[in-house]
Amino acid sequence: MTTAPLLYVCVRPQLGAAAAEYESFRTALHVDPSGLGHHDLVREPLPDDVFERYSGFLIGGSPFNVADPESTKTDVQRRLEADLERIASRAAQPDGPAALFTCYGIGVVTRMLGGAVSRAYPEDTGPVTIELTRDAASDPLFGGLADRFTALTAHKEGTPVAPGGATLLAVNDACPVQAYLVGDRLYATQFHPEPTTRAFTERMAVYRDDGYFEADAYDAIAARVLAASVTEPARLLRAFARRFGPAPA
């Protein structure tokens, strides 16, 4: 635990969804606004002094896909992914800051480490079962979680095996790599650890026509989400804040 705040890194073009995601992270982390900064990476490059100002980074989800051909990516997406790789590269170093990359972000880290990311491992929007690996039991963040728990996912790409140098922490059948650790402070999850079920359905409404699910199935999927219990992912974020975030005043 340090005196420096954490930083939420926004990679969502949709401002409303980004603002809600920030609040979801802040609430799940149990920090006040002074303990969690906000940087819109879609609209502003990563500041040169960012690693001196923040002790850890939380990277949210995005409608972007790492596996899309480079020729189809916008200049913004290519610049954004390069900045995310800067964060991941620093966090992978023994004296680097902590970082937790979620959903789209796990693809950025996997590719940087030489792993394969493809559209072969999507997951439907909604609750899924996550299973922890044996290595997770001794991890400072994952070790306090239930061996099996429910989390929320919505993604179009994934990876079949953890990249070289990573310790696999969580799996499931549809998308084999759900979480891993590189070094002792670079974490990546395929699932979303931050939203409540209500916040997730509100995010679903923003992306209703973006191909994550059939638009006319929104009500049925939202009902399934609202009925789910997603207590463990938020505990993961609280553990991240306790280990890497600012000390309480």
N, C-alpha and C positions, 0 to 999 in steps of 0.2 A: 504494500500500500504506500502511496506517495502523496505529495501535496498537489501534484499536477492533475488537471481534469482529464477525463476521457473525451474522445471526439467521435460523434456520429458522422459518418461519411455517406452523403446522399448520392445514390446513382440512379434515381428515378426522375424522369423528365416531368412527371405529373406532380405539380406542386402540392396539391391537396393530399395525395397519397404519401408524399414524402414527409409532410408535416405530421401526419398521423403516425407514420412509422417512427419518427423521432420520439413522439410522445410515448409510443408503445415501448421503445427501448428504454427511455428514461424511467418509466413506471416500473418495468420489469427489473431494471438495475437497482432500483430503490435509491436513486440519487436525485438531488434537486437540480434545477437548470444550471447552476454554477458548476456542477460536477460533470456536466455533459455538454460539450460544445456542439456546434452544427456547421458542417461545411458542405455546400452544394457543389459536388464535383462535376455535375452535368454542365454547370454554367461558369465555374471558376476552377482553374488549374489548382493543383495542390501547392500551397504556399511553401517557399523554401525553408522557412523556420518551423514547419509543423512538427518535426520530430523533437525539437527543443521545448515546445509548448505543451505537448500532450503525452500522457503516460501510456495511453492505449487507444485503440481504434475499433469501432464497431461499424462494419460495412453491411448495409442493408441490401434488399433485393432490387431487381430491375427487370423491365421487359426486354432488355438486351440479352443476347445469347452469345457466349464465347465461341460456340461451334459454328456460327454462321461464317460463310466465306468472307475473307478479309475484303474482297472487292465489293461486297454489299454493305459493309459497315460505313457509317458516317465518320467524318473527321472527329466529331465529338466522341463517339464511342471508342475509336482507336486511341485518342488522347487520354480518355478516362481509364481505359484498360492499362495503359502504360503507367499512369499514376497509381493505380491499384497495385500494380506489380512492384512499384517503388515501396509501398507500404509493406507488402508481403515480404519483399527481400530484406528490408530492415528488421522486421519482426522475426525472421528466421535466424538472425544473428544472435549470439549469446548475450550481447549487451544491448539488444534492440528493444523497442517498445513492444507491448503486447498487442495482439490484434485478433479479432474474431470476424471472419468472412462468412457471410450467410448466403444461401441460395445461389444466385448468379455469381457471387464472389468466390465460392468454392471452385467454380470452373476456371476463374482467373488464376487462382493459386495452383490448381492442378496443372494447367497448361504451363505455367512458369517453371514448375518442377519437372516438366517433361512427360507428364501423364497425358492420357487420352481423354478428350471430352467429345461426346457425340450426342445426337438426338436419339440414340438407341435406348436410353434409360430415363424416359419421362415419368412423371407421376401425376395422377389426376389431382385436381384441386380438392382439398379436404383433409380429414384426419387420417393418419397412417400409424402403424405400429413400428417403433424403433427398438432395436435390441442392442445392448451394449456388448462390446467384446471383452475378453478376459483382461486385456491391457487397460480398459477403462476403469477397472476397479481400483487401480493405484494412481489414477490421474487426479490432481487437485481439484479440477472442476467437475469431471464426470463421475468421480468416485462416490459422491454423495447421492447420486440419482438412483432411481429404481432400475433394475436390470432390463425391464421392458416398460415402455411408456408410450403415450400417444403424443404426436406432434402434428403440426400443420404444414402441408407442402402444396406447391403449385409450380411446376417447372417443366420445361420442354427438353432439357438435356441433362446428362449425368455422366458418370464414369464407372467402369466395371471393377477397377482395382485402385487402391490408394497409390499415389505416386511414390517414386523412390525417395527414401529418407523420411517418409511419414509413418506415424503410428496410427493404425486404424482403431477408432474408438467406438463407432456405431454403424450398424448395417440394417438393411431390410431386404425383402425379396425383390421388389420391383426395381429399386435403385441401390445396388450393393454397397456403395460408399455413402454413408450418411454423416460421418464426422471423422476427422483425423487431427493429429497434432504434429507439428514440425518443430523440432527443438523443444523448448519448454514454454513458449509463449505465443506461437502462431497456431491458432485454431481455425478450423473451417467446418461448417455444417451445411448439409444440403437442405435440411428442414429449417423452418422459420422458428427461432426460439423466443421471439419478442411479443407476438400479438396475442391478445385475448381472443376468444372465439368471436365476440362481437366486433372487435376491430378487424378481424380477418374477413368477416362478411362485408364490412364496409369497404375494405380493399377490393374484395371480389367485385363489388358494384362498379368500381372504377375501371376494372379490366374485363368487364363483362363481355365485350366484343373483341377481345384480343386473342382468342383461340385457346385459352386455358381450359375452357369447358363450354358446353353448348349453352348459349345465352338463355334459351327457354327452360333450362334445367336449374337456373339460379335458385329458385325458391327451395327445391328439393335438396340441393347441395348445401345451401345456407342452413337449412333445418338440421342436416346431419352434422355440420360444423358446430352449431350452437348446442347440440346435445353432447358433444365430446368434452372430456375432461383433459385439460392440457396444463397440468400443474408443474410437471418436471422441467420443461424447457425454460420457464422463468427462473427456476431454481439454479439452472446453469448460468444464467446471466447474473444473478445475485452473487454467485461464487466468483464469477469473473470480476465483478466490481470490488468484492472484498479483497481479492488477490492483487488486482492491478489498478484499481481506481483510487481516487483521492480519499485521504483519511477524513473521518467525520470531524466537523468543527468542534 
